[in-house]
Amino acid sequence: MVQGTGSNVGKSLIVAGLCRAFRRRGLRGLPFKPQNMSNNAAATAEGGEIGRAQALQALAAGVIPSVHMNPVLLKPEAGGGSQIIVQGQRYGTMPAREFGRRKAELLPCVLESFGILSREAELIVIEGAGSPAEVNLRFGDIANMGFAEAADVPVILVGDIDRGGVIASLVGTHVLLAEAERQRIKAFLINKFRGDVTLFAEGEGLIAERTGWESLGVLPYFEGAARLPAEDSLDIRSSGRKTGFKIVVPTISRIANFDDLDPLKLEPAVEIYFAAPGRPLPRDADLVFLPGSKSTIDDLAGIRREGWDIDIQAHVRAGGFVVGICGGYQMLGRTIADQDGIEGTPGTHRGLGLLDVETALTAEKRVRPVSGAEIGSDLPVAGYEIHLGRTAGPGIARPWLSIEGEPDGALSAEGRVMGSYVHGLFQNDVFRRAFLARLGASGDAGLSYAASIEATLDQFADHLEAHIAVDRVLAIAKTR
C-alpha cells in the first residue's frame, strides 16, 4: 500500500508507474483505492463509476477498469456534503460529519472488493488517501491504516519535497502513528525533487535514523505528469501557451471531469486558459468551454455572481463559440428544475438561455460508456456519461450527436453553441481535429492522444526504475 504524508504528494502517479513497471515484468498487477474523494470520475463497463486516477492506473496495468478498484468514492457537493458511491453505484448523500460516523459501515464492501481483485491478480498496488497522520480521522478509517490493518498489507510512505518540510512531514507522521502502524510502514521515498538529488543524502539518512524506515530513494520531479489526466482540482492549470486559438474555461467551484480538456491541452496550436474567480472572462476567447459540475445549480449561481454570464453572452454576440459538457450543457439551457431537492432547496432555476432546452434533475443516475457519431459530419465519437437529470425541449430537435442510436445534446440555430452529456469526446483524434478546423483552429495531424498517454506512462515507469528501488518495493509486497 502506498500512503502519503498528505494529499497531492504523488501517490496516484506512483501507483500508476508501479502498475506499469510490474506489467512490463510480466506480473498481473491491479490498482486499488479503498476510499477516494474526487469529482473527476470514470465510467466502467459494469455501468458504475470510480475515481479518474484508478482508471488511469488500470490503463497502466493493462486491464479493464472495474468498480472494485475504487469501492468507495466521495463526490463533494455544495453545502459541505458528498454524494457517496459504493462499488460504482450511488449510495446516498451525507454531510461530512455523518460520513465520519458511518464510514466504518462500508469496510465490509471495501474488503469484498479487495477480495474480488485478489482472486484475479498476482499483485495489488493500493493507494491511500490523504495522510495516515490525520489521527483525528482514525476512528473507523477505511482509507489508510484502518484498511491496511484490516487487509494486513505492508505500507510504503511517500513524502513530497516540492512543497517543503518533507523531513518534518515524514518524521512527524512517525511520531503521530501508533506503534503497530509504525511497524507496518516498511520504507519511505521522497517524491518531486528538483535539482541534484545527492544534496539530500543527509536528509534521507536523518529520516531513516529518526523513523527506522529504510529509504527506497529520491524521485526527481517528473515533468511529463502534466500530460496525464489529473484527478485533483488542485492540478487545474492553464496550458501556458500563447497561441492563435484560445479556449477559456470558467473555473467553477465544483468542477467535475475537467480531463475533457486534456486532449485539447496537448494541441500545440491551442491555448487553454482557466479563468479564476474574481476575474472577467478574457475578451479574446475563441471558445468558452463550460465543464461538468457536481453541483450544477450552485455553480450556475456562481457564474452569475462572477458576472461570467454577461461575459458569455457578450462572447456569443461577438460571434464566439460555446461548448457545454454534462453540467455545462444543463447550464446552457433555459431552466434547471430540481423539484425533489436533489441539489438543495427544491425549485426551478434560470439557465443561461443559450440553448432552447430545459433540464429536470432526478435521483436516477446514468453511468455508462457510450459511442456514436457527430450528426452532420458522421465522424465517430466515444466517451462516457455520468449525470443526474434529463434534458428536453425544442432545442433537442437540433442534436449535436447520435449516441447509441439516439439523439444527444443540442445545437443553437446558428451552430455556435453546442452541448452534450458525453464526456471524453475530444480523445478521438480525427473528431478533435475536425472540430478545431470548423472553429478556425488547426489540430496537430501527428498527435495521437492515446499514444501520448501510453508513452508517458512508459516514461514514468522508466523514471521509477532509474531512481527508486522498484525490486525492493516488490520484495516488500511479497512479505504479506
C-alpha positions, 0 to 999 in steps of 0.5 A: 500500500502506498500512503502519503504524508498528505494529499497531492504528494504523488501517490496516484502517479506512483501507483500508476508507474508501479502498475506499469513497471510490474506489467512490463515484468510480466506480473498481473498487477491491479490498482486499488483505492479503498476510499477516494474523494474526487469529482473527476470520475470514470465510467466502467463497463459494469455501468458504475463509476470510480475515481479518474486516477484508478482508471488511469492506473488500470490503463497502466496495468493493462486491464479493464477498469472495474468498480472494485478498484475504487469501492468507495468514492466521495463526490463533494457537493455544495453545502459541505456534503458528498454524494457517496458511491459504493462499488460504482453505484450511488449510495446516498448523500451525507454531510461530512460529519455523518460520513465520519460516523458511518464510514466504518459501515462500508469496510465490509464492501471495501474488503469484498472488493479487495477480495474480488481483485485478489482472486484475479491478480498476482499483485495489488498496488493500493493507494491511500488517501490523504495522510495516515497522520490525520489521527483525528480521522482514525476512528473507523478509517477505511482509507489508510491504516484502518484498511491496511490493518484490516487487509494486513498489507505492508505500507510504503510512505511517500513524502513530497519535497516540492512543497517543503518540510518533507523531513518534518512531514515524514518524521512527524507522521512517525511520531503521530502513528501508533506503534503497530502502524509504525511497524507496518510502514516498511520504507519511505521515498521522497517524491518531486525533487528538483535539482541534484538529488545527492544534496539530500543524502543527509536528509534521507539518512536523518529520516531513516535514523529518526523513523527506522524506515529504510529509504527506497530513494529520491524521485526527481520531479517528473515533468511529463505528469502534466500530460496525464489526466489529473484527478485533483482540482488542485492540478487545474492549470492553464496550458501556458501557451500563447497561441492563435486559438484560445479556449477559456474555461470558467473555473467553477467551484465544483468542477467535475471531469475537467480531463475533457480538456486534456486532449485539447491541452496537448494541441500545440496550436491551442491555448487553454486558459482557466479563468479564476474567480474574481476575474472577467472572462478574457475578451479574446476567447475563441471558445468558452468551454463550460465543464461538468459540475457536481453541483450544477445549480450552485455553480450556475449561481456562481457564474452569475455572481462572477458576472461570467454570464454577461461575459458569455453572452457578450462572447456569443454576440461577438460571434464566439463559440460555446461548448457545454459538457454534462453540467455545462450543457444543463447550464446552457439551457433555459431552466434547471428544475430540481423539484425533489431537492436533489441539489438543495432547496427544491425549485426551478432555476434560470439557465443561461438561455443559450440553448432552447432546452430545459433540464429536470434533475432526478435521483436516477443516475446514468453511468455508462460508456457510450459511442456514436457519431457527430450528426452532420459530419458522421465522424465517430465519437466515444466517451462516457456519461455520468449525470443526474437529470434529463434534458428536453425541449425544442432545442433537442430537435437540433442534436449535436450527436447520435449516441447509441442510436439516439439523439444527444445534446443540442445545437443553437440555430446558428451552430455556435453553441453546442452541448452534450452529456458525453464526456471524453469526446475530444480523445478521438483524434480525427473528431478533435481535429475536425472540430478545431478546423470548423472553429478556425483552429488547426489540430496537430495531424501527428498527435495521437492522444492515446499514444501520448498517454501510453508513452508517458506512462512508459516514461514514468515507469522508466523514471521509477526504475532509474531512481527508486528501488522498484525490486525492493518495493516488490520484495516488500509486497511479497512479505504479506 
